[in-house]
Amino acid sequence: MPVGNEQVSTHAFLRGLYADDYYPDHVLDRGKAVLLTLCERIESERPADLTALYALTHAATEEFNDLEAEFEAADSEIETVAREEMAEDFAFVARAYGFTGADVEELIAPRDW
C-alpha cells in the first residue's frame, strides 16, 4: 500500500545519513523501509491516541534495533549522528500524522541505539 500522506511521500528519510559514506546505503534502505512501513501502518490502523501511536513506533524501533548488526557488518554503527537523524524522522512521522504532542523519547523508547 503506497503512503497517501503527501508530506511523508515527499520526505527524504535519513537524508543526512545517505550523504555520509560512513553509513552503508543498503542498510539505510532497510531503515527507510521501516519508516515507510510505519507510515503505512499508521494510515491503515489509524491510531486514535498517543498510546496507540507509541505501540506502532515501538515496533518500528525494534526493527531499527535489529539493523545494528548490519551496520556493524558494514564497518559502521548507529552512533550519535545516526541516532539523532533516526529520532528526527520518527518525530517527523508523528507530526505528519497530526500527533504534534508526541514525545520523541517515548516514540523510540525501546531503542538499543
Residue pairs with C-beta under 8 A, 6 or more apart in sequence:
1 40
1 43
1 44
2 9
3 9
3 36
3 39
3 40
3 43
4 43
5 39
5 43
5 96
5 97
7 96
8 36
8 39
8 93
8 96
11 89
11 92
11 96
12 18
13 31
13 32
13 35
13 36
13 89
14 23
14 28
14 31
14 32
14 35
14 85
14 86
14 89
15 85
16 81
16 85
17 23
17 28
17 31
17 81
17 82
17 85
18 25
18 28
20 81
22 76
23 71
23 76
23 82
24 70
24 71
24 74
24 76
26 74
27 67
27 70
27 71
27 74
27 76
30 67
30 70
31 64
31 67
31 86
34 60
34 63
34 64
34 67
35 60
35 89
35 90
35 93
37 60
38 56
38 57
38 59
38 60
38 93
39 93
39 96
39 97
41 56
41 59
42 53
42 56
42 93
42 97
43 97
45 52
45 56
47 53
47 55
47 56
50 99
50 101
50 102
50 106
53 94
53 97
53 99
53 102
53 107
54 102
54 106
54 107
54 109
57 90
57 93
57 94
57 107
57 108
58 108
58 109
58 110
60 90
61 90
61 107
61 108
61 109
61 110
61 111
62 110
64 78
64 86
64 108
64 111
64 113
65 110
65 111
65 112
65 113
67 78
68 77
68 78
68 112
68 113
71 77
71 78
71 82
78 86
78 113
82 113
83 111
83 113
86 108
86 113
87 104
87 107
87 108
90 104
90 107
90 108
91 102
91 104
91 107
94 100
94 102
94 107
95 102
